[in-house]
Amino acid sequence: MTPRRHDSDYERRKWRQVAGHFGMGAAFGALFAGLVLFNNYFGLSGVIATSEAPTLVRIIFVVGVAGSFAFMAAITGFLFLVHED
């Protein structure tokens, strides 16, 4: 019975690490999107300001970029963990 428990603890630890990568990617993605909007890179903030609902567009932009970063960081973390074994 102990090998089975060991396997489940091992898998939980690995999934926690993947979740950590996901969270880290989300944080860095939100930071990146915030910097892009704050510094008006590519004139993006100006374009968003002229839209009908600029606050909603900003929220969708930040959440979308953060989600993309989070997904890619989780995939990368998963591949690192698989390669480690």
C-alpha positions as CSV (number, residue, x, y, z in Angstrom):
1,M,0.0,0.0,0.0
2,T,2.9,2.4,0.6
3,P,4.1,2.5,-3.1
4,R,0.6,3.7,-4.1
5,R,0.6,6.4,-1.6
6,H,4.1,7.4,-2.6
7,D,3.0,7.7,-6.2
8,S,0.0,9.9,-5.4
9,D,2.2,12.2,-3.3
10,Y,4.6,12.4,-6.1
11,E,1.9,13.2,-8.6
12,R,0.4,15.8,-6.3
13,R,3.8,17.5,-5.9
14,K,4.2,17.6,-9.7
15,W,0.8,19.1,-10.3
16,R,1.5,21.7,-7.6
17,Q,4.6,22.6,-9.4
18,V,2.7,23.0,-12.7
19,A,0.1,25.1,-10.9
20,G,2.9,27.2,-9.5
21,H,4.2,27.8,-13.1
22,F,0.7,28.7,-14.1
23,G,0.4,31.3,-11.4
24,M,3.8,32.7,-12.1
25,G,3.0,33.0,-15.8
26,A,-0.3,34.7,-15.0
27,A,1.5,37.2,-12.7
28,F,4.2,38.0,-15.3
29,G,1.6,38.2,-18.1
30,A,-0.5,40.7,-16.1
31,L,2.6,42.7,-15.3
32,F,3.6,42.8,-19.0
33,A,0.1,43.8,-20.2
34,G,0.0,46.5,-17.5
35,L,3.4,47.9,-18.7
36,V,2.3,47.8,-22.3
37,L,-0.9,49.8,-21.4
38,F,0.8,52.2,-19.0
39,N,3.7,53.1,-21.3
40,N,1.4,53.3,-24.3
41,Y,3.6,51.0,-26.4
42,F,2.6,50.8,-30.1
43,G,-0.1,53.4,-29.3
44,L,-2.3,50.6,-27.9
45,S,-3.5,52.6,-24.9
46,G,-4.5,55.4,-27.1
47,V,-6.5,53.1,-29.4
48,I,-8.2,51.5,-26.4
49,A,-9.1,54.9,-25.0
50,T,-11.1,55.7,-28.1
51,S,-13.2,52.5,-27.9
52,E,-16.8,52.4,-26.7
53,A,-15.9,50.6,-23.4
54,P,-12.2,51.3,-22.7
55,T,-12.3,49.8,-19.2
56,L,-13.8,46.5,-20.5
57,V,-11.2,46.4,-23.3
58,R,-8.4,47.0,-20.9
59,I,-9.6,44.2,-18.6
60,I,-10.0,41.8,-21.5
61,F,-6.6,42.7,-22.8
62,V,-4.9,42.1,-19.4
63,V,-6.8,38.9,-18.7
64,G,-6.1,37.6,-22.2
65,V,-2.3,38.3,-22.1
66,A,-2.1,36.9,-18.5
67,G,-4.0,33.8,-19.6
68,S,-1.7,33.2,-22.6
69,F,1.4,33.7,-20.4
70,A,0.0,31.4,-17.8
71,F,-0.9,28.6,-20.2
72,M,2.5,28.7,-21.9
73,A,4.4,28.8,-18.5
74,A,2.3,25.8,-17.3
75,I,3.1,23.8,-20.5
76,T,6.8,24.7,-20.3
77,G,6.9,23.7,-16.6
78,F,5.2,20.5,-17.4
79,L,7.7,19.7,-20.1
80,F,10.6,20.5,-17.7
81,L,9.1,18.1,-15.1
82,V,8.6,15.3,-17.6
83,H,12.1,15.7,-18.9
84,E,13.4,15.7,-15.3
85,D,12.0,12.2,-14.6
